């Protein structure tokens, strides 16, 4: 899924379900950051596979720690956005690292069955996940789209629960 929002659907569902355990913005960034690689290949007309080294478990793993450090440093600047969308989180480096791991590997597992140029176990030159079926591609895209819809519902449930908690806390004061 070269630079598409489809990866965000499953990431949003996971992020909302595990909102107290993983960093929400980091999960979203981690779920799409690997698609910088195919974007640059297309933009710069590189003689390189669209889904190259960084679309492998080795390449993705290399991204996890730098991404986690960067997100940890910029996380305070994201708090106004989080407040605006009414998501309350206490962020920590372990939560950010966990979100990076989940987002990166989720991306790889969603892409691996779809693209013949992915070598998930690089330097080994094979993709055991590859399924060259249009049906599988359609199922994957539908799954990601439905996850986005489920995430919207979960978000509103989360907001309602948070609102009720705040109301109860205000009544106790």
ZAMARGU-4260 file (C-alpha; in steps of 0.2 Angstrom, whole numbers, plus 5000, padded with zeros to 4 digits):
<rodrens>
0) 5000/5000/5000 | 5012/5014/4994 | 5009/5029/5005 | 4990/5026/5007 | 4980/5029/5023
5) 4974/5011/5023 | 4987/5006/5036 | 4979/5019/5048 | 4963/5009/5050 | 4970/4994/5059
10) 4982/5006/5069 | 4968/5017/5074 | 4958/5002/5081 | 4973/4995/5090 | 4978/5013/5097
15) 4960/5016/5104 | 4958/4999/5111 | 4975/5000/5120 | 4975/5019/5123 | 4982/5017/5141
20) 4996/5006/5136 | 5003/5012/5119 | 5007/5030/5113 | 4993/5034/5101 | 5002/5047/5089
25) 5018/5036/5089 | 5007/5021/5083 | 4999/5031/5069 | 5016/5037/5063 | 5024/5020/5064
30) 5010/5012/5054 | 5014/5023/5039 | 5032/5029/5040 | 5039/5014/5030 | 5030/5021/5015
35) 5042/5035/5014 | 5053/5022/5005 | 5041/5019/4990 | 5036/5037/4990 | 5055/5042/4987
40) 5057/5028/4974 | 5043/5035/4964 | 5047/5053/4967 | 5066/5051/4963 | 5063/5038/4949
45) 5076/5026/4958 | 5081/5010/4951 | 5076/5001/4967 | 5061/4991/4972 | 5046/5000/4978
50) 5046/4990/4994 | 5064/4988/4997 | 5075/4985/5013 | 5064/4995/5025 | 5049/4984/5020
55) 5058/4969/5029 | 5058/4964/5047 | 5077/4969/5048 | 5074/4986/5040 | 5059/4990/5050
60) 5067/4985/5066 | 5081/4997/5062 | 5068/5011/5061 | 5060/5007/5078 | 5073/5015/5090
65) 5076/5031/5080 | 5058/5033/5078 | 5054/5030/5096 | 5068/5043/5101 | 5061/5056/5089
70) 5043/5053/5095 | 5049/5054/5113 | 5057/5071/5110 | 5043/5079/5100 | 5028/5071/5110
75) 5026/5086/5122 | 5023/5096/5106 | 5009/5084/5101 | 4999/5087/5117 | 4989/5101/5111
80) 4983/5090/5096 | 4979/5076/5108 | 4969/5088/5119 | 4960/5095/5104 | 4954/5077/5099
85) 4951/5073/5117 | 4963/5059/5119 | 4971/5059/5136 | 4987/5049/5138 | 5002/5049/5149
90) 5016/5046/5138 | 5032/5037/5142 | 5047/5030/5133 | 5041/5012/5135 | 5023/5016/5128
95) 5031/5025/5113 | 5043/5010/5110 | 5029/4998/5111 | 5019/5008/5099 | 5033/5009/5087
100) 5036/4991/5087 | 5017/4987/5084 | 5015/5000/5071 | 5031/4995/5061 | 5027/4976/5061
105) 5008/4979/5058 | 5013/4989/5042 | 5025/4975/5037 | 5012/4961/5040 | 4999/4970/5030
110) 5010/4973/5015 | 5019/4957/5014 | 5005/4946/5007 | 5001/4960/4994 | 5018/4964/4985
115) 5030/4952/4976 | 5045/4964/4979 | 5044/4963/4998 | 5057/4951/5006 | 5051/4951/5024
120) 5066/4940/5029 | 5079/4950/5020 | 5093/4945/5016 | 5084/4929/5012 | 5076/4932/4995
125) 5058/4925/4997 | 5041/4931/5004 | 5032/4916/5012 | 5017/4928/5015 | 5015/4932/4997
130) 4997/4928/4990 | 4996/4934/4972 | 4977/4933/4973 | 4966/4948/4969 | 4954/4942/4981
135) 4967/4943/4995 | 4972/4961/4990 | 4953/4965/4990 | 4951/4957/5007 | 4966/4966/5014
140) 4960/4983/5008 | 4942/4980/5014 | 4949/4975/5031 | 4959/4991/5033 | 4944/5001/5027
145) 4932/4992/5039 | 4945/4995/5053 | 4944/5013/5050 | 4925/5013/5052 | 4927/5003/5068
150) 4940/5015/5074 | 4927/5029/5072 | 4914/5020/5083 | 4927/5016/5096 | 4933/5034/5096
155) 4916/5040/5100 | 4913/5027/5113 | 4930/5032/5121 | 4925/5050/5121 | 4908/5046/5129
160) 4917/5036/5143 | 4929/5050/5146 | 4915/5063/5147 | 4906/5052/5159 | 4922/5050/5170
165) 4924/5069/5170 | 4906/5072/5174 | 4908/5060/5189 | 4924/5068/5195 | 4916/5085/5194
170) 4901/5079/5204 | 4913/5072/5218 | 4922/5089/5219
</rodrens>
